[in-house]
Amino acid sequence: MKWTEISSGQTNGAFQRLMVSLGEQAEVAVTHINTEPAFVERLAEYAINGCIVPNASHDGAREIMGKNFFGIPEAIKHFGINPTRRQQAMLSEIPFTPEELMMCKDTHILIAVFPLSICDLRSKVANNTKTLFYKQDWYDKQVFANDKGEASWQLISKAPVANSTKKNWEEQQPLISSDEEIPTAQTMVYAIIGHSLNTGERLFENIYVRTSSLGSDGGRVRVGSFDDGGLCVRYDWDSGRNSLLGLSVARK
């Protein structure tokens, strides 16, 4: 809701409380507001995000990763997240060095993942003007689709691991390095949808990638084929080989 749609009593009350809290420094703040557009933007972001101020590591990571960064403000904006104190603490530090981020800045996305299940995410973007999820209901009651996960920073590959197609699950495992792991379906869907909302880019448009999650019958969950029809969630057996089925990884 825009400020012009809020009653004057509410806006006047909010302004007065702000001025009272500034005390004898009110004039300094008013001058900043009236003369510094960047200050106003930061102040607005601070208020909208529930007083969460990205620390130096967040700002540095954002500068390195560019469009491949999806932080707390982006999660609040696109998913309507209201971070708890515990989640803020869990996301306070980014567990990757600047050197690691520099190495991955074009090939990975750095994303602040919040506890939202695949079903939660689908519900949150249901009214988006663009179709983000393929129409499916088979996984509505599946455990993997209702797993919310934990708040964490994830560094997710934007493309399948090289030479990971046309291989079964066992044959794909040697392609994973010691500092990599296979993300859950929840993490992958969160990353793909979040990145699309933030940049308009659709990852894995013409290919699927296996995740670490399993369906109720033991099938391996795969996500992808993210075209105009939306992101698709399916499953196959670990023994299968397919030219359109690869493997995605996340940095540990």
TIPASE-343413 format. One line per field, with one value per residue (C-alpha): chain; y, x, z; residue number from 1. Coordinates in steps of 0.25 Angstrom, whole numbers, always signed. Layout:
marpa: [A,...] .
Y: [Y,...] .
X: [X,...] .
Z: [Z,...] .
lumti: [NUM,...] .
This chain:
marpa: [A,A,A,A,A,A,A,A,A,A,A,A,A,A,A,A,A,A,A,A,A,A,A,A,A,A,A,A,A,A,A,A,A,A,A,A,A,A,A,A,A,A,A,A,A,A,A,A,A,A,A,A,A,A,A,A,A,A,A,A,A,A,A,A,A,A,A,A,A,A,A,A,A,A,A,A,A,A,A,A,A,A,A,A,A,A,A,A,A,A,A,A,A,A,A,A,A,A,A,A,A,A,A,A,A,A,A,A,A,A,A,A,A,A,A,A,A,A,A,A,A,A,A,A,A,A,A,A,A,A,A,A,A,A,A,A,A,A,A,A,A,A,A,A,A,A,A,A,A,A,A,A,A,A,A,A,A,A,A,A,A,A,A,A,A,A,A,A,A,A,A,A,A,A,A,A,A,A,A,A,A,A,A,A,A,A,A,A,A,A,A,A,A,A,A,A,A,A,A,A,A,A,A,A,A,A,A,A,A,A,A,A,A,A,A,A,A,A,A,A,A,A,A,A,A,A,A,A,A,A,A,A,A,A,A,A,A,A,A,A,A,A,A,A,A,A,A,A,A,A,A,A] .
Y: [+0,+14,+24,+33,+21,+21,+31,+44,+41,+28,+35,+47,+39,+31,+43,+49,+37,+37,+52,+49,+38,+46,+56,+68,+62,+63,+74,+66,+55,+64,+70,+57,+53,+66,+66,+52,+43,+31,+33,+33,+20,+13,+18,+13,-1,-1,+2,-8,-19,-19,-12,-22,-15,-24,-25,-23,-37,-36,-23,-29,-42,-34,-25,-38,-46,-35,-40,-54,-50,-52,-47,-44,-31,-39,-50,-40,-33,-45,-56,-47,-52,-47,-52,-56,-53,-67,-66,-53,-59,-71,-62,-52,-57,-62,-75,-73,-65,-53,-62,-73,-63,-57,-71,-74,-60,-64,-79,-79,-71,-67,-68,-66,-78,-77,-88,-89,-102,-104,-104,-91,-84,-89,-82,-69,-67,-72,-58,-54,-49,-59,-74,-79,-93,-104,-108,-121,-126,-140,-135,-127,-137,-142,-140,-134,-123,-119,-119,-105,-107,-97,-83,-83,-77,-86,-84,-92,-95,-88,-100,-115,-121,-123,-137,-141,-144,-158,-164,-171,-166,-175,-170,-156,-156,-156,-143,-136,-130,-131,-116,-119,-125,-128,-119,-123,-120,-109,-102,-103,-99,-87,-83,-84,-77,-66,-63,-63,-53,-44,-44,-50,-61,-75,-85,-100,-96,-108,-118,-125,-127,-137,-133,-141,-142,-155,-157,-166,-178,-176,-168,-157,-143,-135,-121,-112,-110,-96,-90,-81,-92,-92,-100,-114,-124,-139,-152,-163,-175,-174,-185,-176,-169,-157,-147,-136,-140,-135,-132,-118,-116,-106,-101,-106] .
X: [+0,+5,+7,-4,-14,-11,-19,-13,-14,-5,+5,+6,+7,+18,+26,+24,+29,+41,+44,+43,+52,+63,+63,+72,+78,+65,+70,+82,+73,+63,+75,+80,+66,+64,+78,+83,+74,+83,+81,+66,+67,+75,+66,+54,+61,+64,+49,+43,+53,+49,+62,+71,+84,+93,+107,+120,+121,+107,+111,+124,+117,+107,+117,+125,+113,+105,+92,+95,+93,+79,+80,+71,+65,+62,+55,+47,+43,+40,+35,+29,+39,+38,+52,+52,+64,+69,+68,+75,+86,+88,+89,+98,+111,+113,+121,+129,+142,+143,+153,+142,+132,+141,+143,+128,+122,+119,+115,+108,+97,+99,+85,+80,+70,+59,+50,+39,+35,+33,+18,+19,+27,+17,+6,+14,+16,+2,-2,+10,+8,+18,+16,+26,+22,+17,+3,+5,-1,+5,+15,+5,+6,+20,+29,+40,+31,+26,+40,+44,+58,+67,+71,+85,+94,+95,+105,+97,+103,+95,+97,+98,+112,+120,+118,+107,+96,+94,+99,+92,+93,+104,+112,+110,+116,+130,+128,+125,+138,+140,+136,+122,+109,+96,+85,+71,+59,+54,+68,+68,+54,+56,+68,+62,+49,+56,+67,+56,+48,+60,+66,+56,+66,+61,+71,+71,+61,+64,+69,+66,+76,+75,+74,+77,+63,+54,+40,+31,+34,+49,+49,+60,+54,+58,+55,+56,+50,+47,+41,+29,+20,+27,+37,+35,+37,+38,+45,+52,+60,+75,+78,+73,+81,+76,+82,+73,+76,+89,+93,+94,+103,+105,+118,+120] .
Z: [+0,-4,+6,+0,+2,+17,+26,+30,+45,+43,+35,+44,+56,+50,+46,+60,+67,+57,+61,+76,+75,+68,+80,+78,+65,+58,+49,+45,+40,+33,+25,+21,+16,+8,+2,+0,-9,-6,+9,+7,-1,+10,+21,+13,+11,+26,+30,+20,+23,+38,+43,+36,+31,+22,+28,+21,+17,+10,+3,-1,-7,-14,-21,-25,-30,-36,-42,-37,-22,-15,-1,+11,+4,-8,+0,+7,-6,-15,-4,+7,+17,+31,+37,+51,+60,+59,+44,+44,+53,+44,+32,+38,+32,+18,+19,+6,+5,-5,-13,-14,-18,-29,-35,-35,-38,-53,-51,-38,-30,-16,-9,+5,+6,+16,+21,+10,+5,-10,-8,+0,-11,-21,-13,-11,-26,-31,-35,-42,-56,-61,-60,-51,-47,-57,-53,-45,-32,-31,-21,-12,-1,-3,+9,+0,-5,+9,+15,+18,+21,+29,+27,+20,+10,-3,-14,-25,-39,-50,-60,-59,-56,-68,-75,-65,-75,-81,-67,-56,-42,-38,-50,-47,-33,-37,-44,-30,-24,-9,-7,-14,-10,-17,-12,-8,-17,-7,-9,-24,-26,-16,-24,-38,-34,-26,-37,-47,-39,-37,-51,-61,-64,-65,-61,-66,-77,-86,-76,-63,-51,-40,-26,-13,-10,-12,-14,-6,-15,-15,-28,-29,-30,-42,-45,-58,-72,-67,-80,-81,-76,-62,-54,-54,-43,-47,-42,-48,-44,-41,-51,-62,-73,-81,-90,-83,-69,-62,-48,-41,-29,-18,-11,+3] .
lumti: [1,2,3,4,5,6,7,8,9,10,11,12,13,14,15,16,17,18,19,20,21,22,23,24,25,26,27,28,29,30,31,32,33,34,35,36,37,38,39,40,41,42,43,44,45,46,47,48,49,50,51,52,53,54,55,56,57,58,59,60,61,62,63,64,65,66,67,68,69,70,71,72,73,74,75,76,77,78,79,80,81,82,83,84,85,86,87,88,89,90,91,92,93,94,95,96,97,98,99,100,101,102,103,104,105,106,107,108,109,110,111,112,113,114,115,116,117,118,119,120,121,122,123,124,125,126,127,128,129,130,131,132,133,134,135,136,137,138,139,140,141,142,143,144,145,146,147,148,149,150,151,152,153,154,155,156,157,158,159,160,161,162,163,164,165,166,167,168,169,170,171,172,173,174,175,176,177,178,179,180,181,182,183,184,185,186,187,188,189,190,191,192,193,194,195,196,197,198,199,200,201,202,203,204,205,206,207,208,209,210,211,212,213,214,215,216,217,218,219,220,221,222,223,224,225,226,227,228,229,230,231,232,233,234,235,236,237,238,239,240,241,242,243,244,245,246,247,248,249,250,251,252] .
